[in-house]
Amino acid sequence: MAPLLVMTRGQLPGGTRPGIDHIAASDDLQAARVWSWPSEVGGRQVSDHEGAGADLTAAS
C-alpha cells in the first residue's frame, strides 16, 4: 500500500485482539488517536470482528 501508512496495525486500545479492519492515510495526515471497540457488547456477540477508528489531523 506504499506510500500509505496503515495506522491500525496490531491490537488497538479498546480492543481484545488484533483487528482485521484497517485505516491508511497519506503522509500529509497523521493519526491523533486510534482505537478499537470489541465485537461483544453486554455479553452479546454483535460482529465477527472488532471495529477500528482514528482521529486524523493534518501533518505539520
C-alpha distance matrix in Angstrom:
0.0 3.8 6.1 5.6 7.7 8.3 12.0 13.5 13.3 16.6 19.8 20.1 23.5 25.6 24.0 25.7 22.9 19.2 17.4 15.4 14.5 11.7 11.3 8.5 9.8 10.1 12.4 15.4 15.3 16.0 17.0 20.8 21.0 19.0 21.0 21.6 24.6 26.2 26.5 30.3 32.6 36.2 36.2 34.8 31.6 29.7 26.4 24.9 22.1 21.8 20.5 18.1 18.9 18.1 20.2 18.3 20.2 19.9 19.3 22.4
3.8 0.0 3.0 4.8 7.2 9.3 12.7 15.0 14.8 18.2 21.5 21.6 24.8 27.3 26.1 27.8 25.1 21.4 20.0 18.4 17.5 14.3 13.3 9.9 10.0 8.9 10.3 13.7 14.3 15.2 16.9 20.6 21.3 20.0 22.5 23.6 26.8 28.7 29.4 33.1 35.2 38.8 39.0 37.8 34.7 32.9 29.6 28.3 25.3 24.6 23.1 20.4 20.6 19.2 20.8 18.5 19.7 18.8 17.6 20.4
6.1 3.0 0.0 3.8 6.7 9.7 12.6 15.4 15.7 19.3 22.4 22.1 25.0 27.5 26.7 28.8 26.4 22.7 21.3 20.0 18.7 15.2 13.4 9.7 8.7 6.7 7.7 11.0 12.1 13.4 15.6 19.2 20.4 19.5 22.4 23.9 27.2 29.4 30.4 34.0 35.9 39.5 39.9 38.8 35.8 33.8 30.8 29.7 26.6 25.6 23.7 20.7 20.4 18.5 19.6 16.9 17.6 16.4 15.0 17.7
5.6 4.8 3.8 0.0 3.8 6.4 9.3 12.0 12.9 16.6 19.4 18.8 21.6 24.0 23.3 25.6 23.4 19.8 18.1 17.0 15.3 11.7 9.6 5.9 5.3 4.8 6.9 9.9 9.9 10.8 12.5 16.2 17.1 16.0 18.8 20.2 23.6 25.8 26.8 30.4 32.2 35.8 36.3 35.2 32.3 30.3 27.4 26.5 23.3 22.1 20.1 17.0 16.6 14.8 16.2 13.7 15.0 14.5 13.7 16.9
7.7 7.2 6.7 3.8 0.0 3.8 6.0 9.2 9.9 13.6 16.3 15.6 18.3 21.0 20.4 22.7 20.7 17.2 15.9 15.5 14.0 10.3 8.4 5.3 5.5 6.3 7.0 10.2 9.2 8.8 9.9 13.6 14.2 13.0 15.9 17.6 21.2 23.5 24.9 28.3 30.1 33.6 34.1 33.3 30.6 28.8 26.1 25.2 21.7 20.1 18.3 15.0 14.6 12.7 14.2 12.2 13.7 13.8 12.7 15.9
8.3 9.3 9.7 6.4 3.8 0.0 3.8 5.8 6.6 10.4 13.0 12.5 15.6 18.0 17.1 19.2 17.1 13.6 12.1 11.8 10.4 6.8 5.8 4.2 6.7 9.1 10.5 13.2 11.3 10.3 9.9 13.5 13.1 11.0 13.2 14.4 17.9 19.9 21.2 24.7 26.6 30.1 30.5 29.7 26.9 25.2 22.4 21.5 18.0 16.4 14.8 11.7 12.1 10.9 13.4 12.3 14.7 15.7 15.2 18.6
12.0 12.7 12.6 9.3 6.0 3.8 0.0 3.8 5.9 9.3 11.1 9.8 12.4 15.0 14.7 17.2 15.7 12.7 11.5 12.2 10.7 7.4 6.0 5.9 7.8 10.5 11.1 13.2 10.6 8.5 7.0 10.2 9.4 7.4 10.0 11.9 15.5 18.0 19.8 23.1 24.6 28.0 28.7 28.2 25.7 24.1 21.7 21.2 17.5 15.2 13.5 9.9 9.7 8.2 10.6 10.2 12.7 14.4 14.0 17.3
13.5 15.0 15.4 12.0 9.2 5.8 3.8 0.0 3.8 6.6 8.0 6.9 10.1 12.3 11.3 13.7 12.1 9.1 7.7 8.9 7.8 5.3 5.9 7.6 10.5 13.7 14.8 16.8 13.9 11.8 9.5 12.1 10.1 6.8 8.0 8.9 12.4 14.5 16.2 19.5 21.3 24.7 25.1 24.6 22.1 20.7 18.3 17.6 13.8 11.6 10.3 7.1 8.2 8.2 11.5 12.1 15.3 17.5 17.4 20.8
13.3 14.8 15.7 12.9 9.9 6.6 5.9 3.8 0.0 3.8 6.7 7.5 11.1 13.5 11.9 13.3 10.9 7.5 7.3 8.6 9.1 7.2 8.8 9.8 12.9 15.5 16.4 18.9 16.5 14.3 12.4 14.9 13.0 9.9 10.6 10.9 14.3 15.5 17.1 20.3 22.6 25.9 25.8 25.5 22.8 22.0 19.3 17.9 14.2 12.6 12.3 10.0 11.7 11.9 15.1 15.6 18.4 20.3 19.7 22.9
16.6 18.2 19.3 16.6 13.6 10.4 9.3 6.6 3.8 0.0 3.8 6.3 9.9 12.0 9.9 10.5 7.9 4.7 6.4 8.8 10.4 9.8 12.0 13.5 16.6 19.3 19.9 22.4 19.9 17.3 15.0 17.0 14.5 11.3 10.9 10.6 13.4 14.0 15.7 18.6 21.1 24.1 23.7 23.8 21.2 21.0 18.5 16.8 13.3 11.7 12.5 10.9 13.3 14.0 17.3 18.4 21.2 23.4 22.8 25.8
19.8 21.5 22.4 19.4 16.3 13.0 11.1 8.0 6.7 3.8 0.0 3.8 6.9 8.6 6.4 7.0 5.3 3.9 6.2 9.7 11.0 11.2 13.3 15.6 18.5 21.5 22.1 24.2 21.3 18.5 15.6 16.8 13.7 10.5 9.0 8.2 10.6 11.0 13.2 15.7 18.0 20.8 20.5 20.9 18.7 18.7 16.7 15.5 12.0 9.9 11.0 10.0 12.3 13.6 16.8 18.7 21.7 24.3 24.0 26.9
20.1 21.6 22.1 18.8 15.6 12.5 9.8 6.9 7.5 6.3 3.8 0.0 3.8 6.2 5.6 8.0 7.9 7.0 7.5 11.0 11.0 10.7 12.0 14.4 16.9 20.1 20.6 22.2 18.9 16.0 12.7 13.5 10.2 7.0 5.4 5.6 8.7 10.2 13.1 15.5 17.1 19.9 20.4 20.8 19.0 18.4 16.8 16.5 12.8 9.7 9.7 7.9 9.4 10.5 13.4 15.6 18.6 21.5 21.5 24.4
23.5 24.8 25.0 21.6 18.3 15.6 12.4 10.1 11.1 9.9 6.9 3.8 0.0 3.8 5.6 8.3 9.8 10.1 10.8 14.3 14.0 13.9 14.6 17.1 19.2 22.3 22.5 23.7 20.2 17.1 13.5 13.2 9.6 7.4 5.0 5.9 8.2 10.1 13.6 15.2 16.1 18.5 19.4 20.4 19.2 18.8 17.9 18.2 14.8 11.3 11.2 9.7 10.2 11.1 13.3 16.1 18.8 22.1 22.3 24.8
25.6 27.3 27.5 24.0 21.0 18.0 15.0 12.3 13.5 12.0 8.6 6.2 3.8 0.0 3.8 6.9 9.4 10.8 11.0 14.5 14.1 14.9 15.9 19.0 21.3 24.6 25.2 26.2 22.6 19.7 16.0 15.6 11.8 9.5 6.0 5.0 5.4 7.0 10.7 11.8 12.4 14.7 15.8 16.8 16.0 15.6 15.3 16.1 13.1 9.5 9.7 9.5 10.4 12.3 14.6 17.8 20.8 24.3 24.9 27.7
24.0 26.1 26.7 23.3 20.4 17.1 14.7 11.3 11.9 9.9 6.4 5.6 5.6 3.8 0.0 3.8 5.8 7.5 7.9 11.5 11.9 13.3 15.2 18.4 21.1 24.6 25.5 26.9 23.4 20.8 17.3 17.6 13.9 10.8 7.5 4.9 5.2 5.2 8.4 10.2 11.9 14.6 14.8 15.5 14.0 13.9 13.0 13.0 10.0 6.9 8.3 8.7 11.0 13.4 16.4 19.3 22.5 25.8 26.3 29.2
25.7 27.8 28.8 25.6 22.7 19.2 17.2 13.7 13.3 10.5 7.0 8.0 8.3 6.9 3.8 0.0 3.8 7.2 8.8 12.2 13.7 15.5 17.9 20.9 24.0 27.4 28.3 29.9 26.6 23.9 20.5 21.0 17.3 14.3 11.1 8.6 8.2 6.4 8.7 9.9 12.3 14.5 13.8 14.8 13.3 14.3 13.3 12.6 10.2 8.2 10.8 11.9 14.5 17.0 20.1 22.8 26.0 29.2 29.5 32.4
22.9 25.1 26.4 23.4 20.7 17.1 15.7 12.1 10.9 7.9 5.3 7.9 9.8 9.4 5.8 3.8 0.0 3.8 6.3 9.5 11.8 13.5 16.4 19.1 22.4 25.7 26.8 28.8 25.7 23.2 20.2 21.3 17.9 14.5 11.9 9.5 10.1 8.5 9.8 11.9 14.9 17.4 16.4 16.8 14.5 15.3 13.4 11.8 9.1 7.9 10.8 11.6 14.7 17.0 20.4 22.7 26.0 28.8 28.9 31.9
19.2 21.4 22.7 19.8 17.2 13.6 12.7 9.1 7.5 4.7 3.9 7.0 10.1 10.8 7.5 7.2 3.8 0.0 3.8 6.9 9.3 10.5 13.5 15.9 19.3 22.4 23.6 25.9 23.0 20.7 18.0 19.7 16.6 13.1 11.4 9.4 11.2 10.6 11.7 14.6 17.5 20.4 19.6 19.5 16.9 17.0 14.5 12.6 9.3 8.3 10.3 10.3 13.5 15.4 19.0 20.7 23.9 26.4 26.3 29.5
17.4 20.0 21.3 18.1 15.9 12.1 11.5 7.7 7.3 6.4 6.2 7.5 10.8 11.0 7.9 8.8 6.3 3.8 0.0 3.8 5.7 7.5 10.7 13.6 17.1 20.5 22.1 24.2 21.2 19.3 16.7 18.7 15.7 11.9 10.3 8.0 9.7 9.7 10.3 13.7 16.5 19.8 19.4 18.6 15.7 15.0 12.2 10.7 7.0 5.9 7.3 7.4 10.9 13.3 17.0 18.7 22.2 24.7 25.0 28.4
15.4 18.4 20.0 17.0 15.5 11.8 12.2 8.9 8.6 8.8 9.7 11.0 14.3 14.5 11.5 12.2 9.5 6.9 3.8 0.0 3.8 6.3 10.1 12.7 16.5 19.8 21.9 24.0 21.4 20.1 17.9 20.4 17.8 14.1 13.0 10.8 12.3 12.2 11.8 15.5 18.4 21.9 21.3 19.9 16.6 15.5 12.1 10.2 7.1 7.5 8.3 8.7 12.2 14.5 18.3 19.4 23.0 25.2 25.6 29.2
14.5 17.5 18.7 15.3 14.0 10.4 10.7 7.8 9.1 10.4 11.0 11.0 14.0 14.1 11.9 13.7 11.8 9.3 5.7 3.8 0.0 3.8 7.1 10.2 13.8 17.4 19.8 21.4 18.6 17.7 15.6 18.1 15.7 12.1 11.4 9.6 11.3 12.3 12.1 15.9 18.2 21.9 21.9 20.3 17.2 15.4 12.2 11.4 8.1 7.6 6.5 6.1 9.2 11.6 15.3 16.4 20.0 22.3 23.1 26.8
11.7 14.3 15.2 11.7 10.3 6.8 7.4 5.3 7.2 9.8 11.2 10.7 13.9 14.9 13.3 15.5 13.5 10.5 7.5 6.3 3.8 0.0 3.8 6.6 10.2 13.7 16.0 17.8 15.2 14.3 12.5 15.5 13.7 10.4 10.9 10.4 13.0 14.7 15.3 18.9 21.0 24.6 24.9 23.6 20.7 18.8 15.8 15.1 11.7 10.5 8.8 6.7 8.6 9.7 13.2 13.7 17.1 19.0 19.6 23.3
11.3 13.3 13.4 9.6 8.4 5.8 6.0 5.9 8.8 12.0 13.3 12.0 14.6 15.9 15.2 17.9 16.4 13.5 10.7 10.1 7.1 3.8 0.0 3.8 6.9 10.6 13.0 14.4 11.6 11.1 9.7 12.9 11.8 9.3 10.8 11.4 14.3 16.8 17.7 21.2 22.7 26.4 27.1 25.9 23.2 21.0 18.4 18.2 14.9 13.1 10.6 7.6 7.6 7.5 10.4 10.2 13.6 15.4 16.2 20.0
8.5 9.9 9.7 5.9 5.3 4.2 5.9 7.6 9.8 13.5 15.6 14.4 17.1 19.0 18.4 20.9 19.1 15.9 13.6 12.7 10.2 6.6 3.8 0.0 3.8 7.1 9.7 11.5 9.5 9.6 9.6 13.2 13.1 11.3 13.7 14.8 18.0 20.4 21.4 24.9 26.5 30.2 30.8 29.6 26.9 24.7 22.0 21.6 18.3 16.7 14.4 11.3 10.9 9.7 11.8 10.3 13.0 13.8 14.2 17.9
9.8 10.0 8.7 5.3 5.5 6.7 7.8 10.5 12.9 16.6 18.5 16.9 19.2 21.3 21.1 24.0 22.4 19.3 17.1 16.5 13.8 10.2 6.9 3.8 0.0 3.8 6.6 7.9 6.2 7.4 8.7 12.3 13.3 12.6 15.5 17.3 20.5 23.3 24.5 27.9 29.2 32.8 33.8 32.6 30.1 27.7 25.2 25.1 21.7 20.0 17.3 14.0 12.7 10.5 11.4 8.8 10.5 10.6 11.0 14.7
10.1 8.9 6.7 4.8 6.3 9.1 10.5 13.7 15.5 19.3 21.5 20.1 22.3 24.6 24.6 27.4 25.7 22.4 20.5 19.8 17.4 13.7 10.6 7.1 3.8 0.0 3.8 5.5 5.9 8.1 10.7 14.1 15.8 15.7 18.9 20.9 24.2 27.0 28.2 31.7 32.9 36.5 37.5 36.4 33.8 31.5 28.9 28.7 25.4 23.7 21.1 17.7 16.3 13.8 14.0 10.8 11.3 10.2 9.8 13.1
12.4 10.3 7.7 6.9 7.0 10.5 11.1 14.8 16.4 19.9 22.1 20.6 22.5 25.2 25.5 28.3 26.8 23.6 22.1 21.9 19.8 16.0 13.0 9.7 6.6 3.8 0.0 3.8 5.3 6.9 10.3 13.2 15.5 16.0 19.6 22.1 25.6 28.5 30.1 33.4 34.6 38.0 39.1 38.3 35.9 33.7 31.3 31.1 27.6 25.6 23.1 19.5 17.9 14.9 14.6 11.2 10.8 9.0 7.3 10.1
15.4 13.7 11.0 9.9 10.2 13.2 13.2 16.8 18.9 22.4 24.2 22.2 23.7 26.2 26.9 29.9 28.8 25.9 24.2 24.0 21.4 17.8 14.4 11.5 7.9 5.5 3.8 0.0 3.8 6.8 10.4 12.7 15.6 16.7 20.3 23.0 26.3 29.5 31.2 34.4 35.2 38.5 40.0 39.1 36.9 34.5 32.4 32.5 29.1 26.9 24.0 20.4 18.2 14.9 13.8 10.0 8.6 6.0 5.1 7.9
15.3 14.3 12.1 9.9 9.2 11.3 10.6 13.9 16.5 19.9 21.3 18.9 20.2 22.6 23.4 26.6 25.7 23.0 21.2 21.4 18.6 15.2 11.6 9.5 6.2 5.9 5.3 3.8 0.0 3.8 6.9 9.3 12.0 13.1 16.6 19.4 22.6 25.9 27.8 30.8 31.5 34.8 36.3 35.6 33.5 31.1 29.1 29.5 26.0 23.6 20.6 17.0 14.5 11.1 10.0 6.3 5.6 4.7 5.0 8.8
16.0 15.2 13.4 10.8 8.8 10.3 8.5 11.8 14.3 17.3 18.5 16.0 17.1 19.7 20.8 23.9 23.2 20.7 19.3 20.1 17.7 14.3 11.1 9.6 7.4 8.1 6.9 6.8 3.8 0.0 3.8 6.3 8.9 10.3 14.0 17.1 20.5 23.8 26.0 28.9 29.6 32.8 34.2 33.8 31.9 29.8 27.9 28.2 24.6 21.8 19.2 15.4 13.0 9.4 8.4 5.6 5.5 6.3 5.7 9.2
17.0 16.9 15.6 12.5 9.9 9.9 7.0 9.5 12.4 15.0 15.6 12.7 13.5 16.0 17.3 20.5 20.2 18.0 16.7 17.9 15.6 12.5 9.7 9.6 8.7 10.7 10.3 10.4 6.9 3.8 0.0 3.8 5.3 6.6 10.3 13.6 16.9 20.3 22.7 25.4 26.0 29.1 30.6 30.4 28.6 26.6 25.0 25.4 21.7 18.7 16.1 12.3 9.9 6.3 5.7 4.6 6.3 8.9 9.0 12.2
20.8 20.6 19.2 16.2 13.6 13.5 10.2 12.1 14.9 17.0 16.8 13.5 13.2 15.6 17.6 21.0 21.3 19.7 18.7 20.4 18.1 15.5 12.9 13.2 12.3 14.1 13.2 12.7 9.3 6.3 3.8 0.0 3.8 7.1 10.4 14.1 17.1 20.6 23.4 25.7 25.8 28.7 30.5 30.6 29.2 27.3 26.2 26.9 23.3 20.0 17.4 13.8 10.9 7.4 5.5 5.7 6.3 9.5 9.9 12.3
21.0 21.3 20.4 17.1 14.2 13.1 9.4 10.1 13.0 14.5 13.7 10.2 9.6 11.8 13.9 17.3 17.9 16.6 15.7 17.8 15.7 13.7 11.8 13.1 13.3 15.8 15.5 15.6 12.0 8.9 5.3 3.8 0.0 3.8 6.8 10.5 13.5 16.9 19.9 22.1 22.2 25.0 26.8 26.9 25.7 24.0 22.9 23.7 20.1 16.6 14.3 10.9 8.3 5.6 5.2 7.4 9.4 12.8 13.4 16.0
19.0 20.0 19.5 16.0 13.0 11.0 7.4 6.8 9.9 11.3 10.5 7.0 7.4 9.5 10.8 14.3 14.5 13.1 11.9 14.1 12.1 10.4 9.3 11.3 12.6 15.7 16.0 16.7 13.1 10.3 6.6 7.1 3.8 0.0 3.8 7.2 10.6 13.9 16.6 19.1 19.7 22.8 24.2 24.1 22.5 20.9 19.6 20.1 16.4 13.1 10.8 7.4 5.7 4.3 6.5 8.8 11.8 15.0 15.6 18.6
21.0 22.5 22.4 18.8 15.9 13.2 10.0 8.0 10.6 10.9 9.0 5.4 5.0 6.0 7.5 11.1 11.9 11.4 10.3 13.0 11.4 10.9 10.8 13.7 15.5 18.9 19.6 20.3 16.6 14.0 10.3 10.4 6.8 3.8 0.0 3.8 7.0 10.2 13.2 15.5 16.0 19.1 20.4 20.5 19.1 17.6 16.6 17.3 13.8 10.2 8.4 5.9 5.3 6.4 9.0 11.9 15.1 18.5 19.3 22.3
21.6 23.6 23.9 20.2 17.6 14.4 11.9 8.9 10.9 10.6 8.2 5.6 5.9 5.0 4.9 8.6 9.5 9.4 8.0 10.8 9.6 10.4 11.4 14.8 17.3 20.9 22.1 23.0 19.4 17.1 13.6 14.1 10.5 7.2 3.8 0.0 3.8 6.7 9.5 12.0 13.0 16.2 17.2 17.1 15.4 14.1 13.0 13.7 10.3 6.6 5.4 4.5 6.1 8.8 11.9 14.8 18.3 21.6 22.5 25.7
24.6 26.8 27.2 23.6 21.2 17.9 15.5 12.4 14.3 13.4 10.6 8.7 8.2 5.4 5.2 8.2 10.1 11.2 9.7 12.3 11.3 13.0 14.3 18.0 20.5 24.2 25.6 26.3 22.6 20.5 16.9 17.1 13.5 10.6 7.0 3.8 0.0 3.8 6.7 8.6 9.2 12.5 13.7 13.5 12.2 11.0 10.6 12.1 9.4 5.8 5.4 6.8 8.5 11.7 14.4 17.7 21.1 24.6 25.8 29.0
26.2 28.7 29.4 25.8 23.5 19.9 18.0 14.5 15.5 14.0 11.0 10.2 10.1 7.0 5.2 6.4 8.5 10.6 9.7 12.2 12.3 14.7 16.8 20.4 23.3 27.0 28.5 29.5 25.9 23.8 20.3 20.6 16.9 13.9 10.2 6.7 3.8 0.0 3.8 5.4 7.1 10.4 10.7 10.6 9.1 8.9 8.7 9.7 7.7 5.0 6.9 9.4 11.9 15.2 18.1 21.2 24.7 28.1 29.2 32.4
26.5 29.4 30.4 26.8 24.9 21.2 19.8 16.2 17.1 15.7 13.2 13.1 13.6 10.7 8.4 8.7 9.8 11.7 10.3 11.8 12.1 15.3 17.7 21.4 24.5 28.2 30.1 31.2 27.8 26.0 22.7 23.4 19.9 16.6 13.2 9.5 6.7 3.8 0.0 3.8 6.8 10.2 9.8 8.5 6.0 5.7 5.1 6.4 5.5 4.8 7.4 10.8 13.7 17.3 20.4 23.3 27.0 30.2 31.5 34.8
30.3 33.1 34.0 30.4 28.3 24.7 23.1 19.5 20.3 18.6 15.7 15.5 15.2 11.8 10.2 9.9 11.9 14.6 13.7 15.5 15.9 18.9 21.2 24.9 27.9 31.7 33.4 34.4 30.8 28.9 25.4 25.7 22.1 19.1 15.5 12.0 8.6 5.4 3.8 0.0 3.8 6.6 6.0 5.3 4.4 5.6 7.1 8.9 9.1 8.5 10.8 14.0 16.5 20.0 22.9 26.0 29.6 33.0 34.3 37.5
32.6 35.2 35.9 32.2 30.1 26.6 24.6 21.3 22.6 21.1 18.0 17.1 16.1 12.4 11.9 12.3 14.9 17.5 16.5 18.4 18.2 21.0 22.7 26.5 29.2 32.9 34.6 35.2 31.5 29.6 26.0 25.8 22.2 19.7 16.0 13.0 9.2 7.1 6.8 3.8 0.0 3.8 5.4 5.3 6.5 6.8 9.5 12.1 12.2 11.0 12.3 15.3 17.0 20.4 22.8 26.2 29.6 33.1 34.7 37.8
36.2 38.8 39.5 35.8 33.6 30.1 28.0 24.7 25.9 24.1 20.8 19.9 18.5 14.7 14.6 14.5 17.4 20.4 19.8 21.9 21.9 24.6 26.4 30.2 32.8 36.5 38.0 38.5 34.8 32.8 29.1 28.7 25.0 22.8 19.1 16.2 12.5 10.4 10.2 6.6 3.8 0.0 3.8 5.5 8.4 9.6 12.8 15.1 15.6 14.6 16.0 18.9 20.4 23.7 25.8 29.4 32.6 36.2 37.8 40.8
36.2 39.0 39.9 36.3 34.1 30.5 28.7 25.1 25.8 23.7 20.5 20.4 19.4 15.8 14.8 13.8 16.4 19.6 19.4 21.3 21.9 24.9 27.1 30.8 33.8 37.5 39.1 40.0 36.3 34.2 30.6 30.5 26.8 24.2 20.4 17.2 13.7 10.7 9.8 6.0 5.4 3.8 0.0 3.8 6.7 9.3 12.0 13.7 14.7 14.4 16.6 19.8 21.9 25.3 27.8 31.2 34.6 38.1 39.5 42.6
34.8 37.8 38.8 35.2 33.3 29.7 28.2 24.6 25.5 23.8 20.9 20.8 20.4 16.8 15.5 14.8 16.8 19.5 18.6 19.9 20.3 23.6 25.9 29.6 32.6 36.4 38.3 39.1 35.6 33.8 30.4 30.6 26.9 24.1 20.5 17.1 13.5 10.6 8.5 5.3 5.3 5.5 3.8 0.0 3.8 6.1 9.2 11.3 13.0 13.3 15.3 18.8 21.1 24.7 27.3 30.6 34.1 37.5 39.1 42.3
31.6 34.7 35.8 32.3 30.6 26.9 25.7 22.1 22.8 21.2 18.7 19.0 19.2 16.0 14.0 13.3 14.5 16.9 15.7 16.6 17.2 20.7 23.2 26.9 30.1 33.8 35.9 36.9 33.5 31.9 28.6 29.2 25.7 22.5 19.1 15.4 12.2 9.1 6.0 4.4 6.5 8.4 6.7 3.8 0.0 3.8 5.8 7.6 9.6 10.5 12.9 16.6 19.3 23.0 25.9 28.9 32.6 35.8 37.3 40.7
29.7 32.9 33.8 30.3 28.8 25.2 24.1 20.7 22.0 21.0 18.7 18.4 18.8 15.6 13.9 14.3 15.3 17.0 15.0 15.5 15.4 18.8 21.0 24.7 27.7 31.5 33.7 34.5 31.1 29.8 26.6 27.3 24.0 20.9 17.6 14.1 11.0 8.9 5.7 5.6 6.8 9.6 9.3 6.1 3.8 0.0 3.8 7.2 8.7 9.4 10.8 14.5 16.9 20.7 23.5 26.4 30.1 33.3 35.0 38.5
26.4 29.6 30.8 27.4 26.1 22.4 21.7 18.3 19.3 18.5 16.7 16.8 17.9 15.3 13.0 13.3 13.4 14.5 12.2 12.1 12.2 15.8 18.4 22.0 25.2 28.9 31.3 32.4 29.1 27.9 25.0 26.2 22.9 19.6 16.6 13.0 10.6 8.7 5.1 7.1 9.5 12.8 12.0 9.2 5.8 3.8 0.0 3.8 5.4 7.1 8.9 12.6 15.6 19.3 22.5 25.0 28.8 31.8 33.3 36.9
24.9 28.3 29.7 26.5 25.2 21.5 21.2 17.6 17.9 16.8 15.5 16.5 18.2 16.1 13.0 12.6 11.8 12.6 10.7 10.2 11.4 15.1 18.2 21.6 25.1 28.7 31.1 32.5 29.5 28.2 25.4 26.9 23.7 20.1 17.3 13.7 12.1 9.7 6.4 8.9 12.1 15.1 13.7 11.3 7.6 7.2 3.8 0.0 3.8 7.2 9.8 13.2 16.7 20.2 23.7 26.0 29.7 32.5 33.7 37.3
22.1 25.3 26.6 23.3 21.7 18.0 17.5 13.8 14.2 13.3 12.0 12.8 14.8 13.1 10.0 10.2 9.1 9.3 7.0 7.1 8.1 11.7 14.9 18.3 21.7 25.4 27.6 29.1 26.0 24.6 21.7 23.3 20.1 16.4 13.8 10.3 9.4 7.7 5.5 9.1 12.2 15.6 14.7 13.0 9.6 8.7 5.4 3.8 0.0 3.8 6.7 9.8 13.4 16.8 20.4 22.6 26.3 29.1 30.1 33.7
21.8 24.6 25.6 22.1 20.1 16.4 15.2 11.6 12.6 11.7 9.9 9.7 11.3 9.5 6.9 8.2 7.9 8.3 5.9 7.5 7.6 10.5 13.1 16.7 20.0 23.7 25.6 26.9 23.6 21.8 18.7 20.0 16.6 13.1 10.2 6.6 5.8 5.0 4.8 8.5 11.0 14.6 14.4 13.3 10.5 9.4 7.1 7.2 3.8 0.0 3.8 6.8 10.2 13.7 17.2 19.7 23.4 26.4 27.4 30.9
20.5 23.1 23.7 20.1 18.3 14.8 13.5 10.3 12.3 12.5 11.0 9.7 11.2 9.7 8.3 10.8 10.8 10.3 7.3 8.3 6.5 8.8 10.6 14.4 17.3 21.1 23.1 24.0 20.6 19.2 16.1 17.4 14.3 10.8 8.4 5.4 5.4 6.9 7.4 10.8 12.3 16.0 16.6 15.3 12.9 10.8 8.9 9.8 6.7 3.8 0.0 3.8 6.9 10.6 13.9 16.4 20.2 23.2 24.6 28.1
18.1 20.4 20.7 17.0 15.0 11.7 9.9 7.1 10.0 10.9 10.0 7.9 9.7 9.5 8.7 11.9 11.6 10.3 7.4 8.7 6.1 6.7 7.6 11.3 14.0 17.7 19.5 20.4 17.0 15.4 12.3 13.8 10.9 7.4 5.9 4.5 6.8 9.4 10.8 14.0 15.3 18.9 19.8 18.8 16.6 14.5 12.6 13.2 9.8 6.8 3.8 0.0 3.8 7.0 10.7 12.9 16.6 19.6 20.8 24.3
18.9 20.6 20.4 16.6 14.6 12.1 9.7 8.2 11.7 13.3 12.3 9.4 10.2 10.4 11.0 14.5 14.7 13.5 10.9 12.2 9.2 8.6 7.6 10.9 12.7 16.3 17.9 18.2 14.5 13.0 9.9 10.9 8.3 5.7 5.3 6.1 8.5 11.9 13.7 16.5 17.0 20.4 21.9 21.1 19.3 16.9 15.6 16.7 13.4 10.2 6.9 3.8 0.0 3.8 7.1 9.7 13.4 16.6 18.2 21.5
18.1 19.2 18.5 14.8 12.7 10.9 8.2 8.2 11.9 14.0 13.6 10.5 11.1 12.3 13.4 17.0 17.0 15.4 13.3 14.5 11.6 9.7 7.5 9.7 10.5 13.8 14.9 14.9 11.1 9.4 6.3 7.4 5.6 4.3 6.4 8.8 11.7 15.2 17.3 20.0 20.4 23.7 25.3 24.7 23.0 20.7 19.3 20.2 16.8 13.7 10.6 7.0 3.8 0.0 3.8 6.1 9.7 13.0 14.4 17.8
20.2 20.8 19.6 16.2 14.2 13.4 10.6 11.5 15.1 17.3 16.8 13.4 13.3 14.6 16.4 20.1 20.4 19.0 17.0 18.3 15.3 13.2 10.4 11.8 11.4 14.0 14.6 13.8 10.0 8.4 5.7 5.5 5.2 6.5 9.0 11.9 14.4 18.1 20.4 22.9 22.8 25.8 27.8 27.3 25.9 23.5 22.5 23.7 20.4 17.2 13.9 10.7 7.1 3.8 0.0 3.8 6.8 10.5 12.4 15.4
18.3 18.5 16.9 13.7 12.2 12.3 10.2 12.1 15.6 18.4 18.7 15.6 16.1 17.8 19.3 22.8 22.7 20.7 18.7 19.4 16.4 13.7 10.2 10.3 8.8 10.8 11.2 10.0 6.3 5.6 4.6 5.7 7.4 8.8 11.9 14.8 17.7 21.2 23.3 26.0 26.2 29.4 31.2 30.6 28.9 26.4 25.0 26.0 22.6 19.7 16.4 12.9 9.7 6.1 3.8 0.0 3.8 7.0 9.1 12.4
20.2 19.7 17.6 15.0 13.7 14.7 12.7 15.3 18.4 21.2 21.7 18.6 18.8 20.8 22.5 26.0 26.0 23.9 22.2 23.0 20.0 17.1 13.6 13.0 10.5 11.3 10.8 8.6 5.6 5.5 6.3 6.3 9.4 11.8 15.1 18.3 21.1 24.7 27.0 29.6 29.6 32.6 34.6 34.1 32.6 30.1 28.8 29.7 26.3 23.4 20.2 16.6 13.4 9.7 6.8 3.8 0.0 3.8 6.3 9.1
19.9 18.8 16.4 14.5 13.8 15.7 14.4 17.5 20.3 23.4 24.3 21.5 22.1 24.3 25.8 29.2 28.8 26.4 24.7 25.2 22.3 19.0 15.4 13.8 10.6 10.2 9.0 6.0 4.7 6.3 8.9 9.5 12.8 15.0 18.5 21.6 24.6 28.1 30.2 33.0 33.1 36.2 38.1 37.5 35.8 33.3 31.8 32.5 29.1 26.4 23.2 19.6 16.6 13.0 10.5 7.0 3.8 0.0 3.8 6.5
19.3 17.6 15.0 13.7 12.7 15.2 14.0 17.4 19.7 22.8 24.0 21.5 22.3 24.9 26.3 29.5 28.9 26.3 25.0 25.6 23.1 19.6 16.2 14.2 11.0 9.8 7.3 5.1 5.0 5.7 9.0 9.9 13.4 15.6 19.3 22.5 25.8 29.2 31.5 34.3 34.7 37.8 39.5 39.1 37.3 35.0 33.3 33.7 30.1 27.4 24.6 20.8 18.2 14.4 12.4 9.1 6.3 3.8 0.0 3.8
22.4 20.4 17.7 16.9 15.9 18.6 17.3 20.8 22.9 25.8 26.9 24.4 24.8 27.7 29.2 32.4 31.9 29.5 28.4 29.2 26.8 23.3 20.0 17.9 14.7 13.1 10.1 7.9 8.8 9.2 12.2 12.3 16.0 18.6 22.3 25.7 29.0 32.4 34.8 37.5 37.8 40.8 42.6 42.3 40.7 38.5 36.9 37.3 33.7 30.9 28.1 24.3 21.5 17.8 15.4 12.4 9.1 6.5 3.8 0.0
